[in-house]
Amino acid sequence: MKNTLNLLLFTIILISCSSNRSISQIDQKLDHTNGKEIVLQKVLNDSRCPEGVQCIWEGEVVIQVACYENGKIREEKQFTLRSNNQEEILEWFRLHLPKSEKTLQTVRVLPLKKRKEKQILPIEYSIVLGY
């Protein structure tokens, strides 16, 4: 079991270090110069396991995002992000992203919790998209 977890962790790290992937970041700011935009409105719950700690359950983060078109809200959606439920989230983001960014592969919420860190402030959260 421990060897399997180590192999899985190594594989994830190796994949995430790939140099040909691009990353975009979604903050809590709206830029009205674009026609269409996704905004992280708020983090409703963050129960993810802190870095450097072994947890029985990996936890999850619940976010609320909104799609704006020409400065007006088009759709709001809540998602619960876990490592095993990415497909629904990816589909929603692909629907609202420009055609050139439809190759989206991952959606992550940063920053990750630290073991002895103070509580993360709402303004510090962002969504990171991996292509």
PyMOL CGO cylinders between C-alpha atoms (Angstrom):
from pymol import cmd
from pymol.cgo import CYLINDER

trace = [
    CYLINDER, 0.00, 0.00, 0.00, 2.76, 2.43, 0.94, 0.3, 1, 1, 1, 1, 1, 1,
    CYLINDER, 2.76, 2.43, 0.94, 4.69, 1.62, -2.25, 0.3, 1, 1, 1, 1, 1, 1,
    CYLINDER, 4.69, 1.62, -2.25, 1.56, 2.21, -4.31, 0.3, 1, 1, 1, 1, 1, 1,
    CYLINDER, 1.56, 2.21, -4.31, 1.02, 5.61, -2.69, 0.3, 1, 1, 1, 1, 1, 1,
    CYLINDER, 1.02, 5.61, -2.69, 4.66, 6.54, -3.24, 0.3, 1, 1, 1, 1, 1, 1,
    CYLINDER, 4.66, 6.54, -3.24, 4.43, 5.52, -6.91, 0.3, 1, 1, 1, 1, 1, 1,
    CYLINDER, 4.43, 5.52, -6.91, 1.21, 7.52, -7.33, 0.3, 1, 1, 1, 1, 1, 1,
    CYLINDER, 1.21, 7.52, -7.33, 2.77, 10.59, -5.68, 0.3, 1, 1, 1, 1, 1, 1,
    CYLINDER, 2.77, 10.59, -5.68, 5.89, 10.30, -7.85, 0.3, 1, 1, 1, 1, 1, 1,
    CYLINDER, 5.89, 10.30, -7.85, 3.74, 10.01, -10.99, 0.3, 1, 1, 1, 1, 1, 1,
    CYLINDER, 3.74, 10.01, -10.99, 1.71, 13.09, -10.08, 0.3, 1, 1, 1, 1, 1, 1,
    CYLINDER, 1.71, 13.09, -10.08, 4.85, 15.11, -9.39, 0.3, 1, 1, 1, 1, 1, 1,
    CYLINDER, 4.85, 15.11, -9.39, 6.42, 13.95, -12.65, 0.3, 1, 1, 1, 1, 1, 1,
    CYLINDER, 6.42, 13.95, -12.65, 3.34, 14.87, -14.65, 0.3, 1, 1, 1, 1, 1, 1,
    CYLINDER, 3.34, 14.87, -14.65, 3.04, 18.27, -12.98, 0.3, 1, 1, 1, 1, 1, 1,
    CYLINDER, 3.04, 18.27, -12.98, 6.67, 19.08, -13.84, 0.3, 1, 1, 1, 1, 1, 1,
    CYLINDER, 6.67, 19.08, -13.84, 6.05, 18.74, -17.57, 0.3, 1, 1, 1, 1, 1, 1,
    CYLINDER, 6.05, 18.74, -17.57, 7.48, 21.82, -19.28, 0.3, 1, 1, 1, 1, 1, 1,
    CYLINDER, 7.48, 21.82, -19.28, 5.12, 21.94, -22.27, 0.3, 1, 1, 1, 1, 1, 1,
    CYLINDER, 5.12, 21.94, -22.27, 2.01, 22.78, -20.24, 0.3, 1, 1, 1, 1, 1, 1,
    CYLINDER, 2.01, 22.78, -20.24, 0.80, 26.32, -19.84, 0.3, 1, 1, 1, 1, 1, 1,
    CYLINDER, 0.80, 26.32, -19.84, -0.95, 27.66, -16.77, 0.3, 1, 1, 1, 1, 1, 1,
    CYLINDER, -0.95, 27.66, -16.77, -3.56, 30.38, -16.37, 0.3, 1, 1, 1, 1, 1, 1,
    CYLINDER, -3.56, 30.38, -16.37, -4.70, 31.93, -13.13, 0.3, 1, 1, 1, 1, 1, 1,
    CYLINDER, -4.70, 31.93, -13.13, -8.19, 33.15, -12.24, 0.3, 1, 1, 1, 1, 1, 1,
    CYLINDER, -8.19, 33.15, -12.24, -8.35, 35.68, -9.43, 0.3, 1, 1, 1, 1, 1, 1,
    CYLINDER, -8.35, 35.68, -9.43, -11.23, 37.45, -7.74, 0.3, 1, 1, 1, 1, 1, 1,
    CYLINDER, -11.23, 37.45, -7.74, -10.99, 40.37, -10.13, 0.3, 1, 1, 1, 1, 1, 1,
    CYLINDER, -10.99, 40.37, -10.13, -13.12, 41.16, -13.15, 0.3, 1, 1, 1, 1, 1, 1,
    CYLINDER, -13.12, 41.16, -13.15, -11.49, 42.75, -16.21, 0.3, 1, 1, 1, 1, 1, 1,
    CYLINDER, -11.49, 42.75, -16.21, -14.23, 44.53, -18.14, 0.3, 1, 1, 1, 1, 1, 1,
    CYLINDER, -14.23, 44.53, -18.14, -12.05, 44.88, -21.26, 0.3, 1, 1, 1, 1, 1, 1,
    CYLINDER, -12.05, 44.88, -21.26, -12.62, 41.22, -22.20, 0.3, 1, 1, 1, 1, 1, 1,
    CYLINDER, -12.62, 41.22, -22.20, -15.92, 40.03, -23.60, 0.3, 1, 1, 1, 1, 1, 1,
    CYLINDER, -15.92, 40.03, -23.60, -16.07, 36.80, -21.60, 0.3, 1, 1, 1, 1, 1, 1,
    CYLINDER, -16.07, 36.80, -21.60, -14.44, 36.03, -18.26, 0.3, 1, 1, 1, 1, 1, 1,
    CYLINDER, -14.44, 36.03, -18.26, -14.53, 33.54, -15.37, 0.3, 1, 1, 1, 1, 1, 1,
    CYLINDER, -14.53, 33.54, -15.37, -14.19, 34.93, -11.85, 0.3, 1, 1, 1, 1, 1, 1,
    CYLINDER, -14.19, 34.93, -11.85, -13.58, 33.14, -8.55, 0.3, 1, 1, 1, 1, 1, 1,
    CYLINDER, -13.58, 33.14, -8.55, -16.28, 34.70, -6.38, 0.3, 1, 1, 1, 1, 1, 1,
    CYLINDER, -16.28, 34.70, -6.38, -15.52, 32.94, -3.12, 0.3, 1, 1, 1, 1, 1, 1,
    CYLINDER, -15.52, 32.94, -3.12, -14.20, 29.86, -1.40, 0.3, 1, 1, 1, 1, 1, 1,
    CYLINDER, -14.20, 29.86, -1.40, -17.06, 28.40, 0.63, 0.3, 1, 1, 1, 1, 1, 1,
    CYLINDER, -17.06, 28.40, 0.63, -15.10, 25.66, 2.40, 0.3, 1, 1, 1, 1, 1, 1,
    CYLINDER, -15.10, 25.66, 2.40, -11.50, 24.46, 2.39, 0.3, 1, 1, 1, 1, 1, 1,
    CYLINDER, -11.50, 24.46, 2.39, -10.96, 21.17, 4.20, 0.3, 1, 1, 1, 1, 1, 1,
    CYLINDER, -10.96, 21.17, 4.20, -7.91, 20.04, 2.20, 0.3, 1, 1, 1, 1, 1, 1,
    CYLINDER, -7.91, 20.04, 2.20, -5.13, 18.20, 3.98, 0.3, 1, 1, 1, 1, 1, 1,
    CYLINDER, -5.13, 18.20, 3.98, -2.22, 20.59, 4.71, 0.3, 1, 1, 1, 1, 1, 1,
    CYLINDER, -2.22, 20.59, 4.71, 1.08, 20.06, 2.89, 0.3, 1, 1, 1, 1, 1, 1,
    CYLINDER, 1.08, 20.06, 2.89, 3.54, 17.90, 4.81, 0.3, 1, 1, 1, 1, 1, 1,
    CYLINDER, 3.54, 17.90, 4.81, 0.82, 16.10, 6.76, 0.3, 1, 1, 1, 1, 1, 1,
    CYLINDER, 0.82, 16.10, 6.76, -0.39, 12.55, 6.16, 0.3, 1, 1, 1, 1, 1, 1,
    CYLINDER, -0.39, 12.55, 6.16, -4.18, 12.50, 6.22, 0.3, 1, 1, 1, 1, 1, 1,
    CYLINDER, -4.18, 12.50, 6.22, -6.63, 9.64, 5.91, 0.3, 1, 1, 1, 1, 1, 1,
    CYLINDER, -6.63, 9.64, 5.91, -8.85, 11.80, 3.69, 0.3, 1, 1, 1, 1, 1, 1,
    CYLINDER, -8.85, 11.80, 3.69, -7.43, 14.26, 1.15, 0.3, 1, 1, 1, 1, 1, 1,
    CYLINDER, -7.43, 14.26, 1.15, -10.20, 16.78, 1.81, 0.3, 1, 1, 1, 1, 1, 1,
    CYLINDER, -10.20, 16.78, 1.81, -11.89, 19.09, -0.63, 0.3, 1, 1, 1, 1, 1, 1,
    CYLINDER, -11.89, 19.09, -0.63, -12.37, 22.73, -1.49, 0.3, 1, 1, 1, 1, 1, 1,
    CYLINDER, -12.37, 22.73, -1.49, -15.78, 24.20, -2.36, 0.3, 1, 1, 1, 1, 1, 1,
    CYLINDER, -15.78, 24.20, -2.36, -15.72, 27.25, -4.62, 0.3, 1, 1, 1, 1, 1, 1,
    CYLINDER, -15.72, 27.25, -4.62, -18.23, 29.55, -6.26, 0.3, 1, 1, 1, 1, 1, 1,
    CYLINDER, -18.23, 29.55, -6.26, -17.34, 30.82, -9.72, 0.3, 1, 1, 1, 1, 1, 1,
    CYLINDER, -17.34, 30.82, -9.72, -19.15, 33.06, -12.17, 0.3, 1, 1, 1, 1, 1, 1,
    CYLINDER, -19.15, 33.06, -12.17, -18.99, 33.54, -15.90, 0.3, 1, 1, 1, 1, 1, 1,
    CYLINDER, -18.99, 33.54, -15.90, -19.31, 37.15, -17.05, 0.3, 1, 1, 1, 1, 1, 1,
    CYLINDER, -19.31, 37.15, -17.05, -20.04, 38.24, -20.59, 0.3, 1, 1, 1, 1, 1, 1,
    CYLINDER, -20.04, 38.24, -20.59, -19.51, 41.90, -21.49, 0.3, 1, 1, 1, 1, 1, 1,
    CYLINDER, -19.51, 41.90, -21.49, -19.37, 42.81, -17.80, 0.3, 1, 1, 1, 1, 1, 1,
    CYLINDER, -19.37, 42.81, -17.80, -22.69, 41.11, -16.94, 0.3, 1, 1, 1, 1, 1, 1,
    CYLINDER, -22.69, 41.11, -16.94, -23.05, 37.89, -15.01, 0.3, 1, 1, 1, 1, 1, 1,
    CYLINDER, -23.05, 37.89, -15.01, -24.09, 35.01, -17.28, 0.3, 1, 1, 1, 1, 1, 1,
    CYLINDER, -24.09, 35.01, -17.28, -23.89, 32.03, -14.91, 0.3, 1, 1, 1, 1, 1, 1,
    CYLINDER, -23.89, 32.03, -14.91, -22.86, 31.22, -11.33, 0.3, 1, 1, 1, 1, 1, 1,
    CYLINDER, -22.86, 31.22, -11.33, -21.82, 27.74, -10.27, 0.3, 1, 1, 1, 1, 1, 1,
    CYLINDER, -21.82, 27.74, -10.27, -20.54, 25.99, -7.14, 0.3, 1, 1, 1, 1, 1, 1,
    CYLINDER, -20.54, 25.99, -7.14, -18.00, 23.18, -7.40, 0.3, 1, 1, 1, 1, 1, 1,
    CYLINDER, -18.00, 23.18, -7.40, -16.51, 20.78, -4.90, 0.3, 1, 1, 1, 1, 1, 1,
    CYLINDER, -16.51, 20.78, -4.90, -12.95, 20.06, -6.03, 0.3, 1, 1, 1, 1, 1, 1,
    CYLINDER, -12.95, 20.06, -6.03, -11.46, 16.68, -5.20, 0.3, 1, 1, 1, 1, 1, 1,
    CYLINDER, -11.46, 16.68, -5.20, -8.83, 14.78, -7.13, 0.3, 1, 1, 1, 1, 1, 1,
    CYLINDER, -8.83, 14.78, -7.13, -11.43, 12.30, -8.41, 0.3, 1, 1, 1, 1, 1, 1,
    CYLINDER, -11.43, 12.30, -8.41, -14.18, 14.65, -9.67, 0.3, 1, 1, 1, 1, 1, 1,
    CYLINDER, -14.18, 14.65, -9.67, -12.43, 16.88, -12.21, 0.3, 1, 1, 1, 1, 1, 1,
    CYLINDER, -12.43, 16.88, -12.21, -14.51, 16.00, -15.28, 0.3, 1, 1, 1, 1, 1, 1,
    CYLINDER, -14.51, 16.00, -15.28, -17.66, 18.01, -14.40, 0.3, 1, 1, 1, 1, 1, 1,
    CYLINDER, -17.66, 18.01, -14.40, -15.52, 21.01, -13.48, 0.3, 1, 1, 1, 1, 1, 1,
    CYLINDER, -15.52, 21.01, -13.48, -13.41, 20.73, -16.64, 0.3, 1, 1, 1, 1, 1, 1,
    CYLINDER, -13.41, 20.73, -16.64, -16.56, 20.57, -18.81, 0.3, 1, 1, 1, 1, 1, 1,
    CYLINDER, -16.56, 20.57, -18.81, -17.98, 23.75, -17.25, 0.3, 1, 1, 1, 1, 1, 1,
    CYLINDER, -17.98, 23.75, -17.25, -14.72, 25.67, -17.66, 0.3, 1, 1, 1, 1, 1, 1,
    CYLINDER, -14.72, 25.67, -17.66, -14.27, 24.46, -21.27, 0.3, 1, 1, 1, 1, 1, 1,
    CYLINDER, -14.27, 24.46, -21.27, -17.80, 25.65, -22.05, 0.3, 1, 1, 1, 1, 1, 1,
    CYLINDER, -17.80, 25.65, -22.05, -16.98, 29.18, -20.84, 0.3, 1, 1, 1, 1, 1, 1,
    CYLINDER, -16.98, 29.18, -20.84, -13.36, 29.51, -22.04, 0.3, 1, 1, 1, 1, 1, 1,
    CYLINDER, -13.36, 29.51, -22.04, -12.34, 30.85, -25.47, 0.3, 1, 1, 1, 1, 1, 1,
    CYLINDER, -12.34, 30.85, -25.47, -11.96, 28.18, -28.17, 0.3, 1, 1, 1, 1, 1, 1,
    CYLINDER, -11.96, 28.18, -28.17, -8.16, 28.51, -28.09, 0.3, 1, 1, 1, 1, 1, 1,
    CYLINDER, -8.16, 28.51, -28.09, -8.16, 27.31, -24.46, 0.3, 1, 1, 1, 1, 1, 1,
    CYLINDER, -8.16, 27.31, -24.46, -10.38, 24.21, -24.85, 0.3, 1, 1, 1, 1, 1, 1,
    CYLINDER, -10.38, 24.21, -24.85, -7.43, 21.86, -24.15, 0.3, 1, 1, 1, 1, 1, 1,
    CYLINDER, -7.43, 21.86, -24.15, -7.86, 22.44, -20.41, 0.3, 1, 1, 1, 1, 1, 1,
    CYLINDER, -7.86, 22.44, -20.41, -6.62, 19.45, -18.37, 0.3, 1, 1, 1, 1, 1, 1,
    CYLINDER, -6.62, 19.45, -18.37, -6.67, 20.50, -14.70, 0.3, 1, 1, 1, 1, 1, 1,
    CYLINDER, -6.67, 20.50, -14.70, -8.34, 22.97, -12.36, 0.3, 1, 1, 1, 1, 1, 1,
    CYLINDER, -8.34, 22.97, -12.36, -6.67, 23.65, -8.99, 0.3, 1, 1, 1, 1, 1, 1,
    CYLINDER, -6.67, 23.65, -8.99, -7.28, 26.08, -6.15, 0.3, 1, 1, 1, 1, 1, 1,
    CYLINDER, -7.28, 26.08, -6.15, -4.26, 27.78, -4.59, 0.3, 1, 1, 1, 1, 1, 1,
    CYLINDER, -4.26, 27.78, -4.59, -2.72, 28.38, -2.14, 0.3, 1, 1, 1, 1, 1, 1,
    CYLINDER, -2.72, 28.38, -2.14, -2.52, 24.95, -0.58, 0.3, 1, 1, 1, 1, 1, 1,
    CYLINDER, -2.52, 24.95, -0.58, -2.83, 24.80, 3.18, 0.3, 1, 1, 1, 1, 1, 1,
    CYLINDER, -2.83, 24.80, 3.18, 0.42, 24.65, 5.14, 0.3, 1, 1, 1, 1, 1, 1,
    CYLINDER, 0.42, 24.65, 5.14, 0.87, 22.71, 8.36, 0.3, 1, 1, 1, 1, 1, 1,
    CYLINDER, 0.87, 22.71, 8.36, 1.49, 25.64, 10.71, 0.3, 1, 1, 1, 1, 1, 1,
    CYLINDER, 1.49, 25.64, 10.71, 0.18, 28.50, 8.62, 0.3, 1, 1, 1, 1, 1, 1,
    CYLINDER, 0.18, 28.50, 8.62, -2.41, 31.00, 9.68, 0.3, 1, 1, 1, 1, 1, 1,
    CYLINDER, -2.41, 31.00, 9.68, -5.81, 30.82, 8.02, 0.3, 1, 1, 1, 1, 1, 1,
    CYLINDER, -5.81, 30.82, 8.02, -5.80, 31.64, 4.31, 0.3, 1, 1, 1, 1, 1, 1,
    CYLINDER, -5.80, 31.64, 4.31, -7.46, 34.98, 3.60, 0.3, 1, 1, 1, 1, 1, 1,
    CYLINDER, -7.46, 34.98, 3.60, -10.22, 35.01, 0.95, 0.3, 1, 1, 1, 1, 1, 1,
    CYLINDER, -10.22, 35.01, 0.95, -8.28, 37.43, -1.25, 0.3, 1, 1, 1, 1, 1, 1,
    CYLINDER, -8.28, 37.43, -1.25, -5.31, 35.01, -1.38, 0.3, 1, 1, 1, 1, 1, 1,
    CYLINDER, -5.31, 35.01, -1.38, -7.23, 32.27, -3.21, 0.3, 1, 1, 1, 1, 1, 1,
    CYLINDER, -7.23, 32.27, -3.21, -6.98, 31.80, -6.97, 0.3, 1, 1, 1, 1, 1, 1,
    CYLINDER, -6.98, 31.80, -6.97, -7.85, 29.14, -9.51, 0.3, 1, 1, 1, 1, 1, 1,
    CYLINDER, -7.85, 29.14, -9.51, -5.02, 27.72, -11.61, 0.3, 1, 1, 1, 1, 1, 1,
    CYLINDER, -5.02, 27.72, -11.61, -5.84, 26.16, -14.98, 0.3, 1, 1, 1, 1, 1, 1,
    CYLINDER, -5.84, 26.16, -14.98, -3.42, 23.65, -16.49, 0.3, 1, 1, 1, 1, 1, 1,
    CYLINDER, -3.42, 23.65, -16.49, -3.30, 23.03, -20.25, 0.3, 1, 1, 1, 1, 1, 1,
]
cmd.load_cgo(trace, "trace")
